[in-house]
C-alpha cells in the first residue's frame, strides 16, 4: 500500500523528492496590476474585520493566508485521481501524484474516508495511506498516457466558482487541450457547465468514466496536470478579471437602478428564520426578490448589473453577489453572528473566505442562531427588522 507525504503547493518549488515531475512556477507579484489589487484588498479586508469585530483567531488565520507568496504552481507527472461519493451524493475528487498529496489545507484530510493517517507521522511531516477497505471496493480506470485533470473537486457550484474556476481559467490560457481532452469521472452540475461555457470551455470530453458513480472511483494516468494558486487573493483577482474580460460572454445591462434581494429558492430552505417578515420588509422598500437558481450565469449578471444594493443570504448567494455586483453596488449579507464572532475551525478554514471576496462592497446583518448547524453558514437565524431598515435608509 502506497504511503503519501502531504506537502504544501509552495513546497513543490524547493522539494527535491518530486521524482519525474515537471514543475512550473508563475509569480503573480511580477504583475503590477495584481500587486495593486492585493494591497487594496488587504486594506479593505482589515477595515471590514475591524468594523464587524471578526474573531481574532479567524482574522489572524486569514491575514496569514493573504500574506502567503502569490504563485501559480503547475506540476505534470503520473497521477491518480480519487473520486469519493459522499452520502449526500456530492463527489469529492483529489489528485495524488506519485507519493505526494499536495494541499494547502491539511485540516480536512482526516475527514476523508479514503485516507488513513499514518500514526508514524511526526515532525518531518504528515503521511497518509489509502484506506484498504475503500480501495478493495473501488472501480479502477487506467487512462495510460491520456490527459488527466481535475475540473471540479466536488461538483458544487459555489466551491467550483471560487476554488476551481480561477485555476482552470489560468490553465486554459496554455493547457486548454489538456483540460478539454480529460474525461470526467461524473456528469458536471448544470451551473458548472454554464460557467465553463462562459469562458469557451464547453468543448469538454463529457463522457463520464463511471456511468453509475461508485462509492470510490480511481483514475490513473501517466499524463496528469495539477495546478495550485497559493494565495486566495489570486482566486479573487482572476475572477474579477474574468468577469470583466472579453472571454466572459458579456451580459446585457438592464438599465434599471434597483435594490435586489438574492435569496435561496426551489428545494432550498431559507436560512432566515423570519424570512417572510424580512422578505416582505425588503419588498415594501423597493427590493426585487431574485432566486439565483432560476437564472443562467449570464442572465443573473444582467439582472444584477444595475443594482445599487444587493441583500443576500449567506453562502453561495453571497459569493455570487460579491463577484457579479456592479462596481458601486453594496452587498449586504445576512450571516449568523457566530460566523464572525465565534467561528468553528472548519468555518475559519473554509467558510469565511467566501464571504470576504469583495470587502470594499461587503456589509453584514448579523443574526441570532435559532437552529444552529455544524456548518455555521447553514444555521437558521433570526434577524432584526430594525437592522434591515438601517441598511435600507443609507442605500
ChimeraX attribute file (.defattr): number of C-alpha atoms within 10 A of each C-alpha:
attribute: neighborCount
match mode: 1-to-1
recipient: residues
	/A:1	8
	/A:2	10
	/A:3	16
	/A:4	21
	/A:5	20
	/A:6	20
	/A:7	19
	/A:8	16
	/A:9	21
	/A:10	21
	/A:11	12
	/A:12	19
	/A:13	16
	/A:14	8
	/A:15	11
	/A:16	8
	/A:17	10
	/A:18	17
	/A:19	11
	/A:20	10
	/A:21	17
	/A:22	11
	/A:23	16
	/A:24	14
	/A:25	15
	/A:26	12
	/A:27	11
	/A:28	17
	/A:29	14
	/A:30	10
	/A:31	9
	/A:32	10
	/A:33	11
	/A:34	17
	/A:35	14
	/A:36	11
	/A:37	14
	/A:38	20
	/A:39	12
	/A:40	13
	/A:41	21
	/A:42	16
	/A:43	12
	/A:44	18
	/A:45	22
	/A:46	14
	/A:47	14
	/A:48	20
	/A:49	17
	/A:50	13
	/A:51	11
	/A:52	15
	/A:53	12
	/A:54	21
	/A:55	17
	/A:56	13
	/A:57	14
	/A:58	23
	/A:59	19
	/A:60	13
	/A:61	13
	/A:62	17
	/A:63	14
	/A:64	11
	/A:65	17
	/A:66	19
	/A:67	15
	/A:68	13
	/A:69	14
	/A:70	22
	/A:71	20
	/A:72	21
	/A:73	21
	/A:74	21
	/A:75	20
	/A:76	19
	/A:77	21
	/A:78	20
	/A:79	23
	/A:80	22
	/A:81	21
	/A:82	22
	/A:83	26
	/A:84	24
	/A:85	16
	/A:86	14
	/A:87	8
	/A:88	6
	/A:89	12
	/A:90	14
	/A:91	25
	/A:92	17
	/A:93	21
	/A:94	19
	/A:95	24
	/A:96	21
	/A:97	26
	/A:98	19
	/A:99	19
	/A:100	20
	/A:101	22
	/A:102	23
	/A:103	18
	/A:104	17
	/A:105	12
	/A:106	14
	/A:107	12
	/A:108	11
	/A:109	16
	/A:110	12
	/A:111	9
	/A:112	13
	/A:113	14
	/A:114	19
	/A:115	18
	/A:116	17
	/A:117	16
	/A:118	15
	/A:119	9
	/A:120	10
	/A:121	12
	/A:122	9
	/A:123	6
	/A:124	7
	/A:125	10
	/A:126	17
	/A:127	21
	/A:128	23
	/A:129	15
	/A:130	19
	/A:131	15
	/A:132	13
	/A:133	10
	/A:134	16
	/A:135	17
	/A:136	9
	/A:137	12
	/A:138	17
	/A:139	16
	/A:140	15
	/A:141	16
	/A:142	12
	/A:143	15
	/A:144	13
	/A:145	12
	/A:146	15
	/A:147	20
	/A:148	30
	/A:149	24
	/A:150	21
	/A:151	23
	/A:152	25
	/A:153	17
	/A:154	21
	/A:155	22
	/A:156	17
	/A:157	20
	/A:158	18
	/A:159	17
	/A:160	19
	/A:161	21
	/A:162	22
	/A:163	19
	/A:164	23
	/A:165	22
	/A:166	23
	/A:167	22
	/A:168	23
	/A:169	19
	/A:170	17
	/A:171	18
	/A:172	17
	/A:173	9
	/A:174	10
	/A:175	13
	/A:176	17
	/A:177	14
	/A:178	18
	/A:179	22
	/A:180	20
	/A:181	16
	/A:182	20
	/A:183	21
	/A:184	21
	/A:185	26
	/A:186	20
	/A:187	15
	/A:188	18
	/A:189	12
	/A:190	12
	/A:191	19
	/A:192	21
	/A:193	15
	/A:194	16
	/A:195	20
	/A:196	20
	/A:197	17
	/A:198	18
	/A:199	19
	/A:200	15
	/A:201	18
	/A:202	14
	/A:203	13
	/A:204	20
	/A:205	12
	/A:206	16
	/A:207	13
	/A:208	14
	/A:209	17
	/A:210	16
	/A:211	10
	/A:212	9
	/A:213	18
	/A:214	16
	/A:215	16
	/A:216	22
	/A:217	24
	/A:218	22
	/A:219	21
	/A:220	23
	/A:221	21
	/A:222	19
	/A:223	17
	/A:224	25
	/A:225	25
	/A:226	20
	/A:227	22
	/A:228	22
	/A:229	24
	/A:230	22
	/A:231	19
	/A:232	19
	/A:233	23
	/A:234	21
	/A:235	20
	/A:236	22
	/A:237	17
	/A:238	18
	/A:239	21
	/A:240	17
	/A:241	13
	/A:242	19
	/A:243	18
	/A:244	14
	/A:245	12
	/A:246	10
	/A:247	14
	/A:248	17
	/A:249	16
	/A:250	14
	/A:251	17
	/A:252	12
	/A:253	14
	/A:254	14
	/A:255	11
	/A:256	12
	/A:257	12
	/A:258	18
	/A:259	24
	/A:260	23
	/A:261	23
	/A:262	24
	/A:263	23
	/A:264	23
	/A:265	13
	/A:266	9
	/A:267	6
	/A:268	9
	/A:269	12
	/A:270	19
	/A:271	24
	/A:272	27
	/A:273	19
	/A:274	15
	/A:275	16
	/A:276	11
	/A:277	13
	/A:278	19
	/A:279	17
	/A:280	12
	/A:281	16
	/A:282	21
	/A:283	14
	/A:284	10
	/A:285	13
	/A:286	13
	/A:287	21
	/A:288	17
	/A:289	19
	/A:290	19
	/A:291	15
	/A:292	20
	/A:293	15
	/A:294	12
	/A:295	14
	/A:296	14
	/A:297	21
	/A:298	18
	/A:299	15
	/A:300	20
	/A:301	24
	/A:302	20
	/A:303	23
	/A:304	27
	/A:305	22
	/A:306	21
	/A:307	24
	/A:308	19
	/A:309	25
	/A:310	27
	/A:311	28
	/A:312	27
	/A:313	24
	/A:314	27
	/A:315	21
	/A:316	21
	/A:317	21
	/A:318	26
	/A:319	24
	/A:320	23
	/A:321	27
	/A:322	28
	/A:323	19
	/A:324	21
	/A:325	24
	/A:326	18
	/A:327	14
	/A:328	12
	/A:329	23
	/A:330	23
	/A:331	29
	/A:332	23
	/A:333	25
	/A:334	24
	/A:335	30
	/A:336	29
	/A:337	22
	/A:338	20
	/A:339	22
	/A:340	23
	/A:341	16
	/A:342	17
	/A:343	22
	/A:344	16
	/A:345	12
	/A:346	14
	/A:347	19
	/A:348	20
	/A:349	18
	/A:350	13
	/A:351	19
	/A:352	21
	/A:353	18
	/A:354	22
	/A:355	22
	/A:356	22
	/A:357	25
	/A:358	23
	/A:359	21
	/A:360	20
	/A:361	19
	/A:362	21
	/A:363	20
	/A:364	23
	/A:365	20
	/A:366	21
	/A:367	21
	/A:368	18
	/A:369	21
	/A:370	14
	/A:371	12
	/A:372	15
	/A:373	11
	/A:374	10
	/A:375	13
	/A:376	24
	/A:377	25
	/A:378	20
	/A:379	25
	/A:380	23
	/A:381	24
	/A:382	21
	/A:383	23
	/A:384	15
	/A:385	13
	/A:386	9
	/A:387	13
	/A:388	18
	/A:389	15
	/A:390	11
	/A:391	15
	/A:392	17
	/A:393	8
	/A:394	6
	/A:395	12
